[in-house]
């Protein structure tokens, strides 16, 4: 991780507010992007494993009834592969972190 702090891109990085600790902001950026990469990897693993289950013809039945904020989602008699693909998609869609810094 220390080598990442010495990379060329981060050497040109300037903190959002002059006088802020640039090492803190660099480390925060590394943690932020690492988290997003981990989320993409985990979601992709779910999707690919689900695809493998569908491709191999693994059968089973999963019943999913989800009620959120007055809306309802129903998935009945789905194979485990389809379920894993949908869960992987939702992991990638909702677990990513978006951060904006706004100056006052």
BABAGU-190220 format. One record per residue (C-alpha): x, y, z. Coordinates in pm, whole numbers, plus 50000, padded with zeros to 5 digits. Layout:
N
- X,Y,Z
- X,Y,Z
...
REM end
This chain:
104
- X,Y,Z
- 50000,50000,50000
- 50292,50233,50068
- 50407,50192,49708
- 50065,50314,49594
- 50121,50637,49788
- 50438,50695,49584
- 50274,50642,49246
- 50294,50918,48986
- 49922,50989,48981
- 49907,51037,49354
- 50219,51256,49355
- 50023,51515,49154
- 49719,51488,49381
- 49630,51804,49569
- 49400,51796,49874
- 49054,51951,49832
- 49136,52236,50068
- 49480,52389,50086
- 49646,52310,50416
- 49475,51971,50453
- 49685,51664,50520
- 49761,51525,50173
- 49871,51184,50307
- 49531,51140,50471
- 49346,51224,50149
- 49570,50995,49943
- 49510,50708,50182
- 49136,50780,50178
- 49134,50765,49797
- 49318,50433,49800
- 49073,50286,50051
- 48775,50421,49854
- 48891,50271,49524
- 48997,49945,49691
- 48648,49906,49838
- 48486,49966,49498
- 48718,49713,49331
- 48639,49452,49598
- 48265,49509,49548
- 48303,49464,49171
- 48506,49146,49219
- 48259,48991,49464
- 47960,49082,49244
- 48135,48944,48936
- 48212,48618,49117
- 47843,48580,49203
- 47745,48646,48841
- 48001,48406,48693
- 47921,48128,48941
- 47551,48172,48869
- 47624,48152,48498
- 47819,47830,48553
- 47527,47677,48743
- 47285,47769,48464
- 47528,47640,48200
- 47568,47303,48379
- 47194,47268,48414
- 47185,47254,48793
- 46820,47254,48889
- 46653,47354,49207
- 46385,47584,49326
- 46430,47917,49496
- 46135,48134,49586
- 46210,48500,49640
- 45950,48750,49753
- 46093,49093,49832
- 45883,49382,49959
- 46058,49718,49983
- 45900,50062,50017
- 45559,49941,49903
- 45682,49766,49589
- 45709,49391,49554
- 45947,49169,49361
- 45865,48802,49310
- 46084,48530,49166
- 45928,48184,49185
- 46077,47847,49094
- 46405,47999,48977
- 46721,47795,48947
- 47003,47876,49190
- 47212,48007,48901
- 46957,48274,48809
- 46932,48368,49177
- 47312,48412,49203
- 47321,48624,48887
- 47051,48854,49024
- 47221,48881,49365
- 47556,48960,49197
- 47390,49231,48989
- 47237,49387,49302
- 47571,49373,49485
- 47740,49564,49206
- 47452,49807,49169
- 47394,49900,49532
- 47716,49831,49725
- 47942,50066,49530
- 48037,50385,49706
- 48010,50727,49546
- 48174,51015,49728
- 48177,51380,49633
- 48368,51655,49799
- 48199,51994,49788
- 48376,52310,49887
- 48182,52555,50100
REM end
